[in-house]
Amino acid sequence: MSQTIKTITDPREIQKLLPQREPMIMVDRLDYFDSKKIKTALTIRHENVFVEKGHLSEAGIIEHIAQSIALLTGHVKKGVNEPTVGYIGGIKDFEIYELPHMGKTLETQVEVTQEFMGMRLSHAEVYLGTKLIASGVLKTATKP
């Protein structure tokens, strides 16, 4: 089932959908979602806790993907606008090709490939414009 949404850029609206709070919010735009896919974005700002030497760190990229998955889980799967607490259970076949500079905007696509008993495997791709800078599979679980 496809879902058409208006792009969400209001930080208060994004914050309602994530269990994290500032300064740990790692998604600032929600562009699209359906039952299996989500597209999000993050503009890297100097106050971001994952910025090191002018670049977003590897941990920051992974956290951004994890929060994108959390948005999909909480917003789409539950059908409600409330946060879902989750955990990263594993990272597989993950490659980071470039660390993005401050001021750049990441655009991320996540697709759930498998789900079973509260666990899900999701394939993620992170882009700067049309350039793929990171990809891989995250295993996540939601708090019962």
matplotlib code that plots the C-alpha trace (Angstrom):
import matplotlib.pyplot as plt

x = [0.0, 1.5, 1.2, 1.5, 2.6, 3.5, 7.2, 7.7, 10.4, 9.1, 11.5, 8.7, 6.8, 9.9, 10.6, 7.1, 8.0, 11.4, 12.3, 15.5, 15.7, 18.0, 20.9, 20.5, 17.9, 19.5, 16.6, 15.3, 13.1, 10.7, 10.1, 8.2, 7.1, 5.0, 4.7, 8.3, 10.2, 11.1, 13.1, 14.6, 17.2, 19.6, 21.4, 24.7, 25.1, 28.1, 26.2, 25.6, 27.2, 28.5, 30.5, 34.3, 36.8, 34.1, 32.7, 29.8, 31.4, 30.7, 28.6, 26.6, 25.7, 24.7, 22.6, 20.9, 20.0, 18.7, 16.5, 15.1, 14.2, 12.7, 10.5, 9.3, 8.6, 6.8, 5.0, 4.0, 4.0, 2.1, -0.1, 0.3, 2.4, 4.3, 7.9, 8.9, 12.0, 14.3, 17.8, 20.4, 21.0, 23.6, 25.2, 26.1, 27.8, 28.1, 30.3, 31.0, 32.6, 32.8, 32.3, 30.1, 31.1, 29.1, 26.5, 25.8, 22.4, 22.2, 19.3, 18.6, 16.5, 15.6, 13.8, 12.7, 13.7, 12.6, 10.6, 10.1, 8.9, 9.8, 13.1, 13.7, 16.4, 16.6, 18.8, 19.9, 21.5, 22.8, 23.4, 24.9, 23.0, 23.3, 26.5, 26.2, 28.3, 27.1, 25.1, 24.4, 22.0, 20.9, 19.1, 16.9, 14.4, 11.7, 11.1, 8.1]
y = [0.0, 3.3, 6.4, 9.9, 12.4, 16.1, 16.5, 16.9, 19.5, 20.9, 19.8, 19.5, 17.1, 15.0, 15.0, 13.6, 10.6, 9.7, 8.5, 10.5, 14.2, 17.0, 17.0, 13.4, 14.0, 12.7, 13.2, 16.6, 15.8, 13.0, 12.8, 9.6, 6.4, 3.3, 0.0, -1.1, 2.0, 5.4, 8.4, 10.8, 13.6, 15.2, 18.5, 18.3, 21.3, 22.3, 21.6, 18.0, 15.8, 13.4, 16.0, 15.5, 17.7, 19.2, 15.8, 13.6, 10.5, 6.9, 6.6, 9.6, 8.0, 4.8, 6.7, 8.6, 5.3, 3.8, 6.8, 6.6, 3.0, 4.1, 6.6, 3.8, 1.5, 4.1, 6.1, 3.5, 0.1, 1.2, 3.6, 6.2, 9.3, 8.2, 7.1, 3.5, 2.6, 0.3, -1.2, -1.9, -5.7, -6.0, -4.3, -6.3, -5.6, -2.0, 0.3, 4.0, 5.5, 9.1, 11.1, 14.1, 17.7, 20.1, 21.9, 19.0, 17.2, 13.4, 11.8, 8.3, 5.4, 2.5, -0.7, -3.4, -6.7, -9.1, -9.1, -11.7, -11.5, -7.8, -8.1, -6.5, -6.4, -3.2, -2.3, 1.4, 3.7, 7.2, 9.7, 13.2, 14.3, 11.4, 10.0, 6.9, 7.5, 4.6, 1.4, -1.7, -3.8, -3.1, -5.6, -3.8, -4.8, -2.8, -2.7, -4.9]
z = [0.0, -1.1, 1.1, -0.3, 2.2, 2.3, 3.0, 6.8, 7.6, 10.9, 13.6, 16.1, 13.8, 13.2, 17.0, 17.7, 15.5, 17.1, 20.6, 20.5, 21.7, 20.8, 20.3, 19.0, 16.3, 13.0, 10.6, 9.6, 6.6, 5.8, 2.0, 1.4, 3.0, 2.3, 4.2, 3.3, 2.2, 3.5, 2.2, 4.6, 4.7, 7.1, 6.6, 8.5, 10.9, 13.0, 16.2, 15.2, 18.0, 15.3, 13.4, 13.7, 11.9, 9.7, 8.6, 9.7, 11.4, 10.5, 13.7, 12.6, 9.2, 11.0, 13.5, 10.7, 9.0, 12.3, 13.0, 9.4, 10.2, 13.5, 11.6, 9.2, 12.2, 14.3, 11.7, 9.2, 10.9, 14.0, 12.0, 14.7, 15.2, 18.2, 18.7, 18.7, 20.8, 18.9, 18.9, 16.3, 16.5, 13.7, 10.8, 7.7, 4.4, 5.3, 3.3, 3.7, 0.6, 1.7, 4.9, 4.1, 5.0, 7.2, 5.2, 2.9, 2.9, 3.1, 1.3, 2.5, 1.2, 3.4, 2.4, 4.8, 3.2, 6.0, 9.1, 11.8, 15.4, 15.9, 14.1, 10.7, 8.1, 6.2, 3.2, 3.3, 0.8, 1.6, -1.1, -1.5, -4.5, -7.0, -5.4, -3.2, -0.1, 2.1, 1.9, 3.9, 5.9, 9.5, 11.7, 14.2, 16.8, 18.5, 22.3, 23.1]

ax = plt.figure().add_subplot(projection="3d")
ax.plot(x, y, z, "-o")
ax.set_aspect("equal")
plt.show()
